[in-house]
Amino acid sequence: MKKTALVALSSAVLVGLFVVPATGMAQASAASVRGLPDFSDLVEQVGPSVVNIRTLEKARSSASGGSASDDEMQELFRRFFGVPMPNAPRQAPRQNRSPEETLPRGVGSGFILSSDGLIMTNAHVVEGADEVMVTLTDKREFKARIVGADKRTDVAVVKIQATGLPAVKVGDVNRLRVGEWVMAIGSPFGLENTVTAGIVSAKQRDTGDYLSFIQTDVAINPGNSGGPLINLRGEVVGINSQIYSRSGGFMGISFAIPMDEAMRVSEQLRTSGRVSRGRIGVQIAPVTKEVAESIGLGKAQGVLVRGVEEGSPADKAGIEAGDIITRFDGKSVEKPADLPRAVGNTKPGSKASITVFRRGSFKEMSITVAEFEAEKVVASVQHWGLTLSDLTEAQKKEFRVKGGVRVDAAVEASAKAGIREGDLIVAIANAEVTSLKEFETVMTRVDKSRPVSVLVRRGDSALYVLIRPAP
């Protein structure tokens, strides 16, 4: 034991004097060159592109008399990010507040994608917000419009009216290596422009159905959510999104959405305001080693089909319960998370090949991918006090309409006009409305200073209401 300790000590001394064996010189030289990184230049370079995001909501009556702080605490347990600063003063009960008053809802981060004001953040940062406020590092503040948000990947894009903004550089996630230094900038607990750093702990970490995450040990706390994860080249490689915690605070494990996935989602959000995903209609389960060996599959691979939805693409393709899907569209399916990701990234309506293992042999099939039912897209029309959402295909069939928007809440001017929750708005000022996007287009042409006629579908009947501007 003494000899071992002495050898170790001697090695350390010799390395310090650079008297090392030839085989160790390269390692010692590399270590001396690398050292610890200085992030100060990166902060100056990328810092101006990082923004603080505050969300507000209108005061609404509450039968329970709960306070805003109660809701914030519940949100803290539900999510660790995009929440107001802990220990904030308790708010007065909501039913005692003016309907016109806005309340602080949450704090998050984001970063500038383009010089004309497109900003990326997390979907949960802006979820449920009536107003989104963006503050730049030069203290300018803008009211933002939500371009689109995708809950399944937790990516959102908002827009502010500004030009000449410093946009980030997007990095190549494929070049990112485990052990590489990375840096985060954000607003933890509302403390703007806070910088933390660490290393990439793992890649392709499965914590969600539709994408895998970058795991790091960068300190991330409530309010960091939506901020950028930056490599030493000053490029954004991820969006800080989640942490693993048993206490609600940072415990050394944080997760970021890979930037290549985030950009793919943001392109769809910018184009159509939503993300289109494929589906084939199967319920799946993992394949265990014991099952694989017993049926002659060999190693544990693929996914077990537990059930097939009647009339679905899988049903039409001939897939049966008990099949094991091993490949989809040329890609290997090794574990349950692989299939929904591969199918989800396939354009609806396109054909794909699918390989199944059935009763001792492999079968190749062709399948036409359907579209996954879109999540409900919600918009707030503050001038009229309306909260609206697009109709799903199932709702269109239920109400026997080709289109329209559903009223999820009606207060102020719209409530005074007689509009109720559950109504369908199908026309405004004689202009047909089939979707939220069309609603917004029509609203740009409406003179909001004058009464506006709105055609409402309620049950099996239709009626016109006149929404008058607030005095």
C-alpha positions in Angstrom: 0.0 0.0 0.0 2.8 2.4 0.9 4.5 1.6 -2.4 1.4 2.3 -4.3 0.9 5.6 -2.6 4.5 6.6 -3.3 4.2 5.8 -7.0 1.1 7.9 -7.3 2.7 10.8 -5.5 5.8 10.5 -7.7 3.8 10.4 -10.8 2.0 13.6 -9.7 5.3 15.3 -9.0 6.9 14.3 -12.3 3.8 15.5 -14.3 4.1 18.8 -12.5 7.7 19.1 -13.7 6.8 17.9 -17.2 9.2 15.0 -16.8 6.8 12.3 -18.0 7.1 9.2 -20.1 6.5 9.8 -23.8 3.1 8.1 -23.6 1.9 10.5 -21.0 3.2 13.7 -22.6 0.3 14.1 -25.0 -2.3 13.7 -22.2 -0.5 16.1 -20.0 -0.2 18.7 -22.8 -3.8 18.3 -23.7 -4.9 18.8 -20.1 -2.7 21.9 -19.8 -4.0 23.4 -23.0 -7.7 22.8 -22.2 -7.8 24.0 -18.6 -11.1 25.5 -17.5 -13.0 27.6 -20.0 -13.6 31.3 -19.6 -17.2 32.1 -20.5 -17.0 35.9 -20.4 -16.6 36.4 -24.1 -19.5 34.0 -24.8 -21.7 36.0 -22.4 -20.9 39.2 -24.2 -21.5 37.6 -27.5 -24.8 35.7 -26.8 -26.2 37.6 -23.8 -27.9 40.4 -25.8 -29.9 37.7 -27.6 -31.4 36.3 -24.4 -34.7 37.8 -23.2 -36.8 37.7 -20.1 -40.4 36.6 -20.6 -43.2 37.7 -18.2 -46.7 36.3 -18.6 -49.9 38.0 -17.2 -53.5 36.8 -16.9 -56.7 38.8 -16.4 -58.3 38.6 -13.0 -61.2 36.2 -12.9 -63.7 35.3 -10.3 -63.0 32.2 -8.3 -65.6 30.3 -6.4 -62.9 28.8 -4.1 -61.5 32.2 -3.2 -58.0 31.0 -3.9 -55.2 33.5 -4.3 -52.7 33.8 -7.1 -50.0 32.6 -4.9 -51.9 29.4 -4.2 -52.1 28.8 -8.0 -48.4 29.6 -8.4 -47.5 27.0 -5.7 -49.6 24.4 -7.5 -47.9 25.2 -10.7 -44.5 24.9 -9.0 -45.3 21.3 -8.1 -46.7 20.6 -11.6 -43.7 22.2 -13.4 -40.4 23.5 -12.2 -40.2 26.3 -14.8 -42.0 29.4 -15.9 -43.3 30.2 -12.5 -43.3 33.4 -10.4 -40.6 34.0 -8.0 -40.9 31.9 -4.8 -41.9 33.7 -1.6 -43.6 36.4 -3.5 -46.2 38.5 -1.5 -49.6 36.7 -1.4 -52.1 38.2 -3.8 -55.6 39.3 -2.7 -58.4 36.8 -3.5 -59.2 37.0 -7.2 -62.9 37.6 -6.8 -62.1 41.0 -5.1 -60.1 42.2 -8.1 -61.3 44.3 -11.0 -62.1 42.3 -14.2 -59.8 44.6 -16.1 -56.8 44.0 -13.9 -53.9 41.7 -15.0 -52.0 39.6 -12.6 -48.4 38.3 -12.8 -48.6 34.7 -13.8 -45.0 33.5 -14.5 -41.5 34.3 -15.4 -39.4 32.5 -18.0 -36.7 33.0 -20.6 -36.3 32.9 -24.3 -33.9 33.9 -27.1 -34.1 35.8 -30.3 -34.3 33.6 -33.5 -34.4 36.4 -36.1 -33.6 40.1 -36.2 -37.2 41.0 -36.9 -38.5 39.8 -33.5 -39.1 36.0 -33.6 -38.3 34.5 -30.2 -38.2 30.9 -29.1 -39.2 29.7 -25.6 -41.0 26.8 -24.0 -44.7 26.1 -24.6 -45.3 25.8 -20.8 -43.9 29.3 -20.3 -46.6 31.0 -22.3 -49.4 28.4 -21.7 -52.6 30.0 -20.4 -51.2 33.6 -20.6 -53.5 36.5 -21.5 -50.5 38.7 -22.1 -46.8 38.0 -22.9 -44.2 40.6 -22.1 -40.7 40.4 -23.4 -37.8 42.4 -21.9 -34.5 42.8 -23.8 -31.1 43.2 -22.1 -31.2 46.9 -23.0 -34.4 47.1 -20.8 -36.8 47.7 -23.7 -40.1 46.0 -23.2 -42.5 44.7 -25.8 -45.9 43.0 -25.8 -45.5 39.7 -27.7 -47.9 37.8 -29.9 -47.9 34.0 -29.6 -47.2 32.6 -33.1 -47.6 29.0 -32.0 -47.0 26.5 -29.2 -46.5 22.8 -29.2 -47.1 21.1 -25.9 -45.8 17.7 -27.0 -42.3 19.0 -27.6 -42.7 22.0 -25.2 -41.6 24.5 -27.9 -43.2 27.9 -28.5 -42.5 30.9 -30.8 -43.6 34.4 -30.0 -43.2 37.6 -32.0 -42.4 41.2 -31.0 -42.6 44.3 -33.2 -38.9 45.2 -33.4 -36.1 45.2 -36.0 -32.3 45.0 -35.9 -32.3 42.6 -33.0 -29.2 40.4 -32.2 -30.2 36.8 -33.3 -28.5 33.7 -32.0 -26.5 31.3 -34.0 -28.0 27.8 -34.2 -25.4 25.0 -33.6 -25.2 21.4 -34.9 -26.5 19.1 -32.2 -24.8 16.2 -33.9 -21.4 17.7 -33.2 -22.2 18.0 -29.5 -20.2 15.6 -27.4 -20.7 14.1 -23.9 -18.3 15.9 -21.5 -18.3 19.1 -23.6 -18.7 22.4 -21.7 -22.0 24.2 -22.2 -23.5 27.4 -20.7 -27.0 28.6 -19.9 -28.3 32.1 -19.7 -31.8 32.9 -18.3 -33.9 34.4 -15.5 -34.0 31.9 -12.6 -36.4 33.2 -9.9 -36.8 36.3 -12.0 -33.1 37.2 -11.7 -32.4 38.4 -15.3 -29.3 37.5 -17.3 -28.0 34.9 -14.9 -25.2 32.7 -16.3 -24.5 29.1 -15.2 -22.3 26.5 -16.8 -21.5 22.8 -16.7 -21.0 19.8 -19.1 -23.1 17.6 -21.3 -23.9 14.6 -19.1 -25.6 12.5 -21.8 -27.4 12.7 -25.2 -30.5 11.0 -26.5 -32.0 10.8 -23.0 -35.5 9.4 -23.2 -37.9 11.5 -21.0 -40.6 12.2 -23.6 -42.6 10.5 -26.3 -41.7 12.7 -29.2 -38.1 13.7 -28.6 -35.0 12.7 -26.6 -33.2 15.3 -24.5 -29.7 16.6 -23.8 -28.8 15.9 -20.2 -26.5 18.4 -18.5 -25.3 19.3 -15.0 -25.8 23.0 -15.7 -27.7 24.7 -12.8 -31.2 25.3 -13.9 -34.0 26.7 -11.7 -37.5 28.1 -12.1 -37.4 31.0 -14.6 -34.5 29.4 -16.6 -37.1 27.6 -18.7 -37.0 28.6 -22.4 -33.5 30.0 -22.2 -30.7 28.8 -24.5 -28.1 26.1 -23.9 -24.9 27.4 -25.5 -21.7 25.6 -26.6 -18.2 27.1 -26.5 -18.5 28.3 -30.1 -21.4 30.6 -29.0 -24.0 28.5 -30.7 -27.4 27.5 -29.3 -27.6 23.7 -29.1 -30.7 23.4 -27.0 -33.6 24.9 -25.0 -33.5 24.5 -21.2 -36.7 22.8 -20.4 -36.8 20.4 -17.4 -35.0 19.3 -14.3 -35.0 16.1 -12.3 -35.8 16.9 -8.7 -37.2 15.4 -5.6 -37.3 18.8 -3.8 -38.5 21.2 -6.4 -35.0 22.7 -6.7 -31.9 21.9 -8.8 -30.2 18.6 -8.0 -27.5 18.4 -10.6 -29.6 17.0 -13.5 -31.2 19.2 -16.1 -32.6 18.6 -19.6 -32.6 20.6 -22.8 -34.6 20.2 -26.0 -32.1 19.5 -28.9 -32.0 22.5 -31.2 -32.5 20.5 -34.4 -35.8 19.2 -33.1 -36.8 22.6 -31.8 -36.1 24.3 -35.2 -38.1 21.6 -37.0 -41.1 22.3 -34.7 -40.7 26.1 -35.0 -40.8 26.0 -38.8 -44.2 24.4 -38.6 -45.4 26.8 -36.0 -44.3 29.8 -38.0 -45.9 28.4 -41.2 -49.3 27.2 -39.8 -49.4 27.9 -36.1 -49.4 24.2 -35.3 -47.4 21.0 -35.7 -48.7 18.2 -37.9 -47.8 14.7 -36.8 -48.4 11.2 -38.2 -50.2 8.3 -36.5 -50.9 4.7 -37.4 -53.3 3.6 -34.6 -51.5 1.0 -32.5 -51.0 0.5 -28.8 -47.5 -0.7 -28.0 -45.4 -2.3 -25.3 -41.7 -3.1 -24.9 -40.4 -6.5 -25.9 -38.6 -8.3 -23.0 -35.6 -10.5 -23.4 -37.6 -13.6 -22.3 -40.3 -12.9 -24.9 -37.8 -12.3 -27.7 -36.1 -15.6 -26.9 -39.3 -17.6 -26.6 -40.7 -16.6 -30.0 -37.4 -16.9 -31.9 -36.8 -13.2 -32.3 -33.3 -13.6 -30.7 -32.5 -10.3 -29.0 -35.0 -7.9 -27.4 -35.8 -5.4 -30.1 -38.8 -3.7 -31.6 -42.2 -3.0 -30.0 -45.0 -5.4 -29.2 -48.4 -4.4 -30.8 -50.9 -4.8 -27.9 -53.9 -3.5 -29.9 -54.9 -2.1 -33.3 -57.4 0.7 -33.6 -60.3 -0.3 -35.9 -60.2 1.4 -39.2 -56.8 2.9 -38.5 -53.8 2.9 -41.0 -52.3 -0.1 -39.1 -55.6 -2.0 -39.4 -55.8 -1.3 -43.1 -52.2 -2.3 -43.6 -52.9 -5.7 -42.0 -51.0 -5.3 -38.7 -52.4 -7.5 -35.9 -52.2 -7.6 -32.2 -49.2 -9.7 -31.2 -47.0 -8.5 -34.1 -43.6 -7.0 -33.2 -42.7 -3.9 -35.2 -39.0 -3.9 -35.9 -38.6 -1.3 -38.6 -40.5 1.8 -39.8 -39.8 3.6 -43.0 -36.3 2.1 -43.1 -35.4 3.1 -39.6 -34.7 0.5 -36.9 -37.2 0.3 -34.0 -35.2 -0.8 -30.9 -37.4 0.5 -28.0 -41.0 1.8 -27.5 -40.0 5.5 -27.8 -38.6 4.9 -31.3 -41.9 4.2 -33.0 -44.0 7.2 -32.0 -41.0 9.5 -32.9 -40.5 7.9 -36.3 -44.3 7.9 -37.1 -44.8 11.4 -35.6 -42.1 12.9 -37.8 -43.7 11.3 -41.0 -45.8 13.6 -43.1 -49.5 12.6 -42.8 -50.8 11.1 -46.0 -47.5 9.7 -47.1 -46.7 6.0 -47.5 -44.1 4.2 -45.4 -42.7 0.7 -45.2 -43.2 -1.2 -41.9 -41.6 -4.5 -40.9 -43.2 -6.9 -38.4 -42.1 -10.2 -36.8 -45.1 -12.5 -36.8 -45.0 -16.2 -35.8 -41.4 -16.8 -36.5 -40.9 -14.8 -39.7 -40.5 -11.1 -40.8 -43.2 -9.5 -43.0 -42.8 -6.3 -45.0 -45.9 -4.1 -45.3 -46.9 -0.7 -46.7 -48.8 1.7 -44.6 -50.4 5.1 -45.3 -49.8 7.4 -42.3 -52.8 9.4 -41.0 -52.6 12.7 -39.1 -52.5 12.8 -35.3 -55.4 14.9 -34.1 -54.1 18.4 -33.4 -54.0 19.8 -29.9 -56.5 22.4 -29.2 -55.1 25.8 -30.3 -56.4 28.6 -28.0 -56.5 32.3 -28.7 -57.5 35.2 -26.5 -59.4 38.2 -27.9 -58.8 40.8 -25.2 -60.8 43.6 -26.9 -64.0 41.5 -26.7 -63.2 39.4 -23.6 -63.2 36.1 -25.6 -61.2 33.0 -25.3 -61.5 30.8 -28.4 -60.2 27.5 -29.7 -60.2 25.7 -33.0 -62.7 22.8 -33.5 -61.3 19.3 -33.7 -62.6 17.0 -36.4 -64.6 15.1 -33.8 -66.3 18.4 -32.7 -67.1 19.3 -36.3 -68.9 16.0 -36.8 -70.7 16.4 -33.4 -71.9 19.9 -34.2 -72.4 19.1 -37.9 -70.4 22.2 -39.1 -67.6 22.6 -41.6 -65.8 25.0 -39.4 -65.9 27.8 -36.9 -64.3 28.6 -33.5 -65.5 27.5 -30.1 -66.0 29.9 -27.3 -64.1 28.7 -24.2 -64.8 31.8 -22.1 -66.8 35.0 -22.6 -66.5 38.0 -20.3 -66.8 41.8 -20.6 -68.2 43.0 -24.1 -68.9 39.5 -25.5 -70.7 38.4 -22.3 -72.8 41.6 -22.3 -73.8 40.8 -25.9 -75.0 37.3 -24.8 -72.2 35.1 -26.0 -71.7 32.0 -23.8 -69.1 29.4 -23.2 -69.7 26.5 -25.7 -71.1 28.8 -28.5 -69.6 28.5 -32.0 -68.7 31.6 -33.9 -69.2 31.0 -37.6 -69.1 34.5 -39.0 -68.1 38.1 -38.1 -69.5 41.1 -40.0 -70.8 38.8 -42.7 -67.4 37.2 -43.2 -67.2 33.4 -42.7 -65.0 32.2 -40.0 -63.8 28.5 -40.2 -60.7 28.6 -38.0 -58.7 30.7 -35.5 -56.4 31.8 -38.3 -59.3 33.0 -40.4 -60.8 34.6 -37.3 -57.6 36.7 -36.8 -57.6 37.6 -40.5 -61.2 38.9 -40.3 -60.5 40.8 -37.1 -57.8 42.8 -38.8 -60.5 44.2 -41.1 -63.1 44.9 -38.4 -63.6 48.4 -37.1 -63.5 47.7 -33.3 -64.7 51.2 -32.4 -68.2 50.3 -33.8 -70.7 47.6 -33.0 -69.9 44.3 -34.8 -72.4 41.6 -35.8 -71.4 38.0 -34.9 -73.2 34.9 -36.2 -73.3 32.3 -33.4 -74.3 28.7 -33.5 -75.8 27.4 -30.3 -76.9 23.8 -30.3 -79.1 23.3 -33.3 -80.0 27.0 -33.6 -78.2 30.1 -35.0 -78.5 33.7 -33.8 -76.9 37.1 -34.4 -75.4 39.1 -31.6 -74.1 42.6 -31.6 -70.8 43.2 -29.8 -70.5 46.8 -28.8 -67.1 48.4 -28.0 -66.4 49.2 -24.4 -67.3 52.8 -23.4 
